[in-house]
Amino acid sequence: MNLFTERLNELIINSGKQQNDICKELGIYKQKFSRWKTGFTEPGFDDLIMLAKYFKVSTDYLLGLED
């Protein structure tokens, strides 16, 4: 598991929200989000920014460049 995947999963847990709710709020398909969550794929630039804004963290944090 890469650092992005670990941090995304941590943010999901800390949000207290279900994956389905997050997907609805972000307007993305559950399958796309699930692939990020499992590390099968990684988000592109626009999606990375969207996730950072949603979870109120920096893109550098999501990428593991800062703590």
Rosetta constraint file for C-alpha pairs under 8 A:
AtomPair CA 1 CA 5 HARMONIC 6.28 0.50
AtomPair CA 1 CA 6 HARMONIC 6.71 0.50
AtomPair CA 1 CA 38 HARMONIC 7.81 0.50
AtomPair CA 1 CA 39 HARMONIC 6.51 0.50
AtomPair CA 2 CA 6 HARMONIC 6.36 0.50
AtomPair CA 2 CA 39 HARMONIC 7.04 0.50
AtomPair CA 3 CA 7 HARMONIC 6.09 0.50
AtomPair CA 3 CA 62 HARMONIC 7.78 0.50
AtomPair CA 3 CA 63 HARMONIC 6.86 0.50
AtomPair CA 3 CA 64 HARMONIC 5.85 0.50
AtomPair CA 4 CA 8 HARMONIC 6.04 0.50
AtomPair CA 4 CA 62 HARMONIC 5.40 0.50
AtomPair CA 4 CA 63 HARMONIC 5.23 0.50
AtomPair CA 4 CA 64 HARMONIC 6.38 0.50
AtomPair CA 5 CA 9 HARMONIC 6.13 0.50
AtomPair CA 5 CA 36 HARMONIC 6.70 0.50
AtomPair CA 5 CA 37 HARMONIC 5.66 0.50
AtomPair CA 5 CA 38 HARMONIC 6.61 0.50
AtomPair CA 5 CA 39 HARMONIC 5.60 0.50
AtomPair CA 6 CA 10 HARMONIC 6.18 0.50
AtomPair CA 7 CA 11 HARMONIC 6.11 0.50
AtomPair CA 7 CA 62 HARMONIC 6.14 0.50
AtomPair CA 7 CA 64 HARMONIC 7.99 0.50
AtomPair CA 8 CA 12 HARMONIC 6.21 0.50
AtomPair CA 8 CA 37 HARMONIC 6.53 0.50
AtomPair CA 8 CA 62 HARMONIC 6.97 0.50
AtomPair CA 9 CA 13 HARMONIC 6.26 0.50
AtomPair CA 9 CA 37 HARMONIC 6.21 0.50
AtomPair CA 10 CA 14 HARMONIC 6.10 0.50
AtomPair CA 11 CA 15 HARMONIC 5.99 0.50
AtomPair CA 11 CA 55 HARMONIC 6.85 0.50
AtomPair CA 12 CA 16 HARMONIC 6.85 0.50
AtomPair CA 12 CA 17 HARMONIC 6.75 0.50
AtomPair CA 12 CA 18 HARMONIC 7.77 0.50
AtomPair CA 12 CA 19 HARMONIC 7.44 0.50
AtomPair CA 13 CA 17 HARMONIC 7.21 0.50
AtomPair CA 15 CA 55 HARMONIC 7.86 0.50
AtomPair CA 17 CA 21 HARMONIC 6.45 0.50
AtomPair CA 17 CA 22 HARMONIC 6.75 0.50
AtomPair CA 18 CA 22 HARMONIC 6.48 0.50
AtomPair CA 19 CA 23 HARMONIC 6.21 0.50
AtomPair CA 19 CA 30 HARMONIC 7.54 0.50
AtomPair CA 20 CA 24 HARMONIC 6.27 0.50
AtomPair CA 20 CA 30 HARMONIC 6.61 0.50
AtomPair CA 21 CA 25 HARMONIC 6.19 0.50
AtomPair CA 22 CA 26 HARMONIC 6.09 0.50
AtomPair CA 23 CA 27 HARMONIC 5.74 0.50
AtomPair CA 23 CA 28 HARMONIC 5.19 0.50
AtomPair CA 23 CA 29 HARMONIC 6.29 0.50
AtomPair CA 23 CA 30 HARMONIC 5.95 0.50
AtomPair CA 23 CA 33 HARMONIC 7.04 0.50
AtomPair CA 24 CA 28 HARMONIC 6.58 0.50
AtomPair CA 24 CA 29 HARMONIC 7.98 0.50
AtomPair CA 26 CA 50 HARMONIC 7.85 0.50
AtomPair CA 26 CA 54 HARMONIC 7.84 0.50
AtomPair CA 28 CA 32 HARMONIC 7.03 0.50
AtomPair CA 28 CA 33 HARMONIC 7.21 0.50
AtomPair CA 29 CA 33 HARMONIC 6.57 0.50
AtomPair CA 30 CA 34 HARMONIC 5.95 0.50
AtomPair CA 31 CA 35 HARMONIC 6.21 0.50
AtomPair CA 32 CA 36 HARMONIC 6.65 0.50
AtomPair CA 33 CA 37 HARMONIC 6.18 0.50
AtomPair CA 34 CA 38 HARMONIC 6.13 0.50
AtomPair CA 35 CA 39 HARMONIC 5.97 0.50
AtomPair CA 35 CA 40 HARMONIC 4.92 0.50
AtomPair CA 35 CA 41 HARMONIC 5.42 0.50
AtomPair CA 35 CA 42 HARMONIC 7.53 0.50
AtomPair CA 36 CA 40 HARMONIC 6.19 0.50
AtomPair CA 36 CA 41 HARMONIC 5.31 0.50
AtomPair CA 36 CA 42 HARMONIC 5.29 0.50
AtomPair CA 36 CA 43 HARMONIC 6.71 0.50
AtomPair CA 43 CA 47 HARMONIC 5.41 0.50
AtomPair CA 43 CA 48 HARMONIC 5.61 0.50
AtomPair CA 44 CA 48 HARMONIC 5.99 0.50
AtomPair CA 45 CA 49 HARMONIC 6.27 0.50
AtomPair CA 46 CA 50 HARMONIC 6.23 0.50
AtomPair CA 47 CA 51 HARMONIC 6.15 0.50
AtomPair CA 48 CA 52 HARMONIC 6.20 0.50
AtomPair CA 48 CA 59 HARMONIC 6.59 0.50
AtomPair CA 48 CA 62 HARMONIC 7.99 0.50
AtomPair CA 49 CA 53 HARMONIC 6.19 0.50
AtomPair CA 49 CA 59 HARMONIC 6.34 0.50
AtomPair CA 50 CA 54 HARMONIC 6.10 0.50
AtomPair CA 51 CA 55 HARMONIC 6.08 0.50
AtomPair CA 52 CA 56 HARMONIC 5.62 0.50
AtomPair CA 52 CA 57 HARMONIC 4.95 0.50
AtomPair CA 52 CA 58 HARMONIC 5.45 0.50
AtomPair CA 52 CA 59 HARMONIC 5.53 0.50
AtomPair CA 52 CA 62 HARMONIC 7.13 0.50
AtomPair CA 53 CA 57 HARMONIC 6.51 0.50
AtomPair CA 53 CA 58 HARMONIC 7.61 0.50
AtomPair CA 57 CA 61 HARMONIC 6.50 0.50
AtomPair CA 57 CA 62 HARMONIC 7.39 0.50
AtomPair CA 58 CA 62 HARMONIC 6.60 0.50
AtomPair CA 59 CA 63 HARMONIC 6.18 0.50
AtomPair CA 60 CA 64 HARMONIC 6.07 0.50
AtomPair CA 60 CA 65 HARMONIC 4.91 0.50
AtomPair CA 60 CA 66 HARMONIC 5.71 0.50
AtomPair CA 61 CA 65 HARMONIC 5.79 0.50
AtomPair CA 61 CA 66 HARMONIC 4.94 0.50
AtomPair CA 61 CA 67 HARMONIC 5.83 0.50
